[in-house]
């Protein structure tokens, strides 16, 4: 299947053709995918070389002149390495840009720990005013990219991944989507973990919410879901475990509740292996998720208890 990153350059190239405000800023990575765009728009496709701090600083300067910069490289080089520039050049100056990452948490294990960034969303959470999109399919990535570029002068992070669900769902860049209804807990599946979560919760009496926009956090959707399914909440995120626990707690601050945050652990896995091995090692495969979700929620009540699952798929 075509990857999210495969979709990225053609979509942004079309946006360059359609909107004279759009500019692209690269730091060597991904330049070969913008060859045609450079030919057509040499003044709006800029490669700063392997200078990630300059990457963000140049984008901020473009934004201050009225352009809408789309900034792209691996997540570790886009959020972590130039974090001071993200904080000051964009945040402090209130300059908008669309940061589009690749490689996600551990998408390219052979690249080693320098190319892994499971803490990217948590790091951006220390700053004010960022919208964060985590698509789960290339079609969703295209929709959210277009939404991000069109979002005035906002600060937006779009997190692309090699991991993807088998089919896209409608996304609007704002709300969580209910994909399964149940009565014994709520599971929030973020982006590309949805397929694993649906397999893991098959037959369990839980509501599953699908989140592709995690900041702002859709507190209203979570509250509605817990009113019907109880206040045991499991967050399954494809980045640092617990990143959205505080947001979920804030959403449910006035009601008794429990929240379990699942995701990428803090322990560094030094034998890089394959992507699938990292998924399993962090407990994000369907079998591990079923054990952890079942043990935490009332849906894990033994079958001999007389309780029958009543969850249903939402069209």
C-alpha positions as CSV (number, residue, x, y, z in Angstrom):
1,X,0.0,0.0,0.0
2,X,1.1,3.6,-0.7
3,X,2.5,5.1,2.5
4,X,1.6,8.4,4.1
5,X,4.9,9.9,3.1
6,X,4.4,8.7,-0.5
7,X,1.3,10.8,-0.5
8,X,2.9,13.8,1.1
9,X,5.0,15.3,-1.7
10,X,2.4,15.0,-4.5
11,X,-0.3,16.6,-2.3
12,X,2.0,19.5,-1.2
13,X,3.2,20.0,-4.8
14,X,-0.5,20.4,-5.8
15,X,-0.9,22.9,-3.0
16,X,2.1,24.8,-4.2
17,X,0.4,25.1,-7.6
18,X,-3.0,26.1,-6.1
19,X,-1.9,28.6,-3.5
20,X,0.8,31.2,-3.9
21,X,1.2,31.5,-0.1
22,X,2.4,27.9,0.3
23,X,6.1,27.3,0.6
24,X,8.2,24.2,1.4
25,X,11.2,24.1,3.6
26,X,13.5,21.0,3.6
27,X,16.7,20.0,5.3
28,X,18.1,17.6,2.7
29,X,15.7,14.8,3.5
30,X,12.9,14.4,1.0
31,X,14.4,16.7,-1.6
32,X,14.2,14.1,-4.4
33,X,10.4,14.0,-4.1
34,X,10.1,17.7,-4.8
35,X,12.1,17.9,-8.1
36,X,9.1,18.9,-10.2
37,X,8.0,21.4,-7.6
38,X,11.5,23.1,-7.5
39,X,11.3,23.4,-11.3
40,X,7.9,25.1,-11.2
41,X,8.3,27.1,-8.0
42,X,12.1,27.7,-7.3
43,X,11.4,30.6,-5.0
44,X,9.0,28.6,-2.8
45,X,10.8,25.3,-2.3
46,X,13.9,25.8,-0.2
47,X,16.5,23.2,0.9
48,X,18.6,24.6,3.8
49,X,20.9,21.5,3.9
50,X,21.5,19.5,7.1
51,X,20.7,22.5,9.4
52,X,17.6,21.7,11.3
53,X,17.7,24.8,13.5
54,X,17.8,26.9,10.3
55,X,15.0,24.8,8.9
56,X,12.6,26.0,11.5
57,X,14.0,29.5,11.7
58,X,13.7,30.0,7.9
59,X,10.1,28.8,8.1
60,X,9.3,31.3,10.8
61,X,10.8,34.1,8.7
62,X,8.7,33.0,5.7
63,X,5.6,33.0,7.9
64,X,6.3,36.5,9.1
65,X,6.3,37.7,5.5
66,X,2.9,36.1,4.9
67,X,3.8,32.7,3.5
68,X,2.4,29.4,4.7
69,X,5.5,27.2,5.1
70,X,5.3,23.4,5.1
71,X,8.4,22.1,6.9
72,X,9.5,18.5,6.5
73,X,12.0,16.0,7.9
74,X,12.2,13.1,10.3
75,X,10.5,13.6,13.6
76,X,13.7,13.5,15.6
77,X,15.2,16.3,13.4
78,X,11.9,18.3,13.2
79,X,10.8,18.5,16.8
80,X,13.6,17.4,19.1
81,X,16.8,18.8,17.6
82,X,15.5,22.3,16.8
83,X,13.1,22.5,19.8
84,X,14.4,25.9,20.8
85,X,13.6,27.3,17.4
86,X,10.1,25.7,17.5
87,X,9.6,27.2,20.9
88,X,10.9,30.7,20.1
89,X,11.0,31.3,16.4
90,X,7.5,29.9,15.9
91,X,5.9,30.0,19.3
92,X,7.2,33.2,20.9
93,X,6.9,35.1,17.6
94,X,3.4,33.6,17.0
95,X,4.5,32.6,13.6
96,X,2.4,29.8,12.0
97,X,3.8,26.8,10.1
98,X,2.9,23.2,9.2
99,X,5.5,20.8,10.5
100,X,5.2,17.4,8.8
101,X,7.3,14.6,10.2
102,X,8.3,11.2,8.9
103,X,9.7,8.1,10.7
104,X,7.4,8.5,13.7
105,X,8.3,6.7,16.9
106,X,10.4,3.8,15.5
107,X,9.5,3.5,11.9
108,X,13.1,3.1,10.7
109,X,14.7,0.9,13.4
110,X,17.9,0.5,11.3
111,X,18.5,4.2,11.6
112,X,19.1,3.7,15.3
113,X,17.9,5.8,18.3
114,X,19.0,9.1,16.6
115,X,16.1,8.5,14.1
116,X,13.5,7.7,16.7
117,X,11.2,10.2,18.4
118,X,8.4,8.7,20.5
119,X,8.4,11.8,22.7
120,X,7.6,14.3,19.9
121,X,3.9,14.9,20.8
122,X,4.7,15.1,24.5
123,X,7.4,17.6,23.8
124,X,5.1,19.8,21.7
125,X,2.6,19.5,24.6
126,X,4.9,21.8,26.6
127,X,4.1,24.6,24.2
128,X,0.9,26.6,23.7
129,X,-1.4,26.7,20.7
130,X,-0.3,23.7,18.6
131,X,-2.7,21.5,16.6
132,X,-1.5,17.9,16.3
133,X,-2.8,15.5,13.6
134,X,-1.9,11.8,13.7
135,X,-3.4,10.2,10.6
136,X,-3.9,6.5,10.4
137,X,-4.0,6.0,6.6
138,X,-2.6,7.9,3.6
139,X,-6.1,9.2,2.6
140,X,-6.5,10.6,6.1
141,X,-3.0,12.1,5.8
142,X,-4.0,13.9,2.6
143,X,-7.2,15.3,4.2
144,X,-5.4,16.5,7.3
145,X,-2.5,18.0,5.3
146,X,-4.9,20.0,3.2
147,X,-6.8,21.0,6.4
148,X,-3.5,22.1,8.1
149,X,-2.3,24.2,5.2
150,X,-5.6,25.9,4.9
151,X,-5.8,26.6,8.7
152,X,-4.9,30.3,8.4
153,X,-1.7,30.9,10.2
154,X,-1.9,28.3,12.9
155,X,0.9,26.2,14.2
156,X,0.2,22.6,13.1
157,X,2.1,19.3,13.5
158,X,1.2,16.4,11.1
159,X,2.8,13.1,12.2
160,X,3.2,10.7,9.3
161,X,4.0,7.0,9.9
162,X,4.8,3.9,7.9
163,X,2.3,2.1,10.2
164,X,-1.2,2.4,8.8
165,X,-4.7,1.0,9.1
166,X,-6.2,-1.1,6.2
167,X,-8.9,1.4,5.4
168,X,-9.4,5.1,5.9
169,X,-12.2,6.7,7.9
170,X,-13.7,10.2,7.4
171,X,-11.7,12.8,9.4
172,X,-12.4,16.5,9.9
173,X,-9.3,17.7,11.7
174,X,-11.3,18.3,14.9
175,X,-13.3,15.5,16.5
176,X,-12.9,11.9,17.7
177,X,-15.0,9.4,15.8
178,X,-17.0,6.6,17.4
179,X,-16.3,3.3,15.7
180,X,-17.7,0.9,18.2
181,X,-20.1,1.3,21.1
182,X,-20.1,-0.7,24.3
183,X,-21.0,-0.3,28.0
184,X,-17.9,-1.4,30.0
185,X,-15.2,1.2,29.2
186,X,-13.8,3.5,26.6
187,X,-10.8,2.9,24.4
188,X,-9.3,5.8,22.5
189,X,-7.2,4.6,19.5
190,X,-4.9,7.2,18.0
191,X,-4.1,7.1,14.3
192,X,-2.4,3.9,13.0
193,X,-3.1,1.8,16.1
194,X,-6.9,1.6,15.3
195,X,-6.7,-1.8,13.5
196,X,-4.8,-3.4,16.4
197,X,-7.2,-1.9,18.9
198,X,-10.3,-3.2,17.0
199,X,-8.8,-6.7,16.8
200,X,-7.9,-6.5,20.5
201,X,-11.3,-5.4,21.6
202,X,-13.3,-7.8,19.4
203,X,-16.0,-9.3,21.7
204,X,-15.2,-6.9,24.5
205,X,-18.1,-4.6,25.7
206,X,-16.2,-1.3,25.1
207,X,-16.7,1.8,23.2
208,X,-13.8,2.6,20.8
209,X,-13.1,6.2,19.8
210,X,-10.8,7.0,16.9
211,X,-8.6,10.0,17.2
212,X,-6.6,11.5,14.3
213,X,-6.5,15.0,15.8
214,X,-5.2,14.8,19.4
215,X,-4.6,18.5,20.1
216,X,-6.8,20.1,20.8
217,X,-8.1,17.1,22.7
218,X,-11.7,16.3,22.1
219,X,-12.9,16.4,25.7
220,X,-16.5,16.6,24.7
221,X,-16.4,13.3,22.8
222,X,-14.7,11.5,25.6
223,X,-17.2,12.8,28.1
224,X,-20.1,11.6,26.0
225,X,-18.6,8.2,25.6
226,X,-18.0,7.7,29.3
227,X,-21.6,8.7,30.1
228,X,-22.8,5.6,28.2
229,X,-19.9,3.3,28.7
230,X,-18.5,4.0,32.1
231,X,-15.4,6.0,33.2
232,X,-12.7,3.4,32.7
233,X,-10.6,5.0,29.9
234,X,-7.7,3.4,28.0
235,X,-5.6,5.6,25.7
236,X,-3.7,3.8,23.0
237,X,-1.2,6.1,21.4
238,X,1.6,5.3,18.8
239,X,4.0,7.5,20.7
240,X,5.1,7.9,24.3
241,X,2.8,6.1,26.7
242,X,0.7,8.4,28.9
243,X,1.1,11.5,26.6
244,X,-2.7,12.3,26.7
245,X,-3.5,11.0,30.2
246,X,-3.5,14.6,31.6
247,X,-5.8,15.7,28.9
248,X,-8.2,12.8,29.6
249,X,-8.1,13.5,33.3
250,X,-8.9,17.2,32.7
251,X,-11.9,16.2,30.5
252,X,-13.3,14.0,33.3
253,X,-12.1,16.1,36.3
254,X,-15.6,16.4,37.8
255,X,-16.5,12.7,37.7
256,X,-14.9,9.6,39.2
257,X,-12.8,7.9,36.6
258,X,-9.7,5.8,35.8
259,X,-7.3,6.3,32.9
260,X,-4.7,3.9,31.6
261,X,-2.2,5.3,29.1
262,X,-0.7,2.7,26.6
263,X,2.0,3.5,24.1
264,X,5.7,3.5,23.5
265,X,7.7,2.8,26.7
266,X,10.6,4.9,27.9
267,X,13.0,2.1,28.0
268,X,15.4,2.2,25.0
269,X,15.4,-0.9,22.9
270,X,19.1,-1.2,21.8
271,X,18.6,-4.2,19.5
272,X,16.9,-2.3,16.7
273,X,15.3,-5.2,14.9
274,X,12.2,-4.7,12.7
275,X,9.3,-2.3,13.1
276,X,6.9,-5.1,14.0
277,X,9.2,-6.3,16.7
278,X,9.2,-2.8,18.3
279,X,5.4,-2.8,18.2
280,X,5.3,-6.1,20.1
281,X,8.0,-5.1,22.5
282,X,6.1,-2.0,23.5
283,X,2.9,-4.0,23.9
284,X,1.1,-2.4,21.0
285,X,0.2,-5.6,19.1
286,X,-3.3,-6.8,19.3
287,X,-2.6,-9.7,21.7
288,X,-0.9,-7.5,24.2
289,X,-3.5,-4.8,23.9
290,X,-6.3,-7.3,24.6
291,X,-4.7,-8.5,27.8
292,X,-4.0,-5.0,29.1
293,X,-7.4,-3.5,28.1
294,X,-9.3,-6.5,29.4
295,X,-7.5,-6.5,32.7
296,X,-8.1,-2.8,33.2
297,X,-11.8,-2.4,32.2
298,X,-15.0,-4.1,33.3
299,X,-15.0,-5.6,29.8
300,X,-12.5,-8.1,31.1
301,X,-15.0,-9.8,33.4
302,X,-14.7,-13.5,33.0
303,X,-17.2,-15.1,30.6
304,X,-18.7,-17.2,33.5
305,X,-19.9,-14.1,35.3
306,X,-23.1,-14.0,33.2
307,X,-22.2,-10.7,31.6
308,X,-22.6,-10.7,27.8
309,X,-20.8,-8.3,25.5
310,X,-23.2,-5.8,23.8
311,X,-20.8,-3.7,21.8
312,X,-21.7,-2.9,18.3
313,X,-19.8,-1.5,15.3
314,X,-20.9,2.0,14.4
315,X,-21.3,2.5,10.6
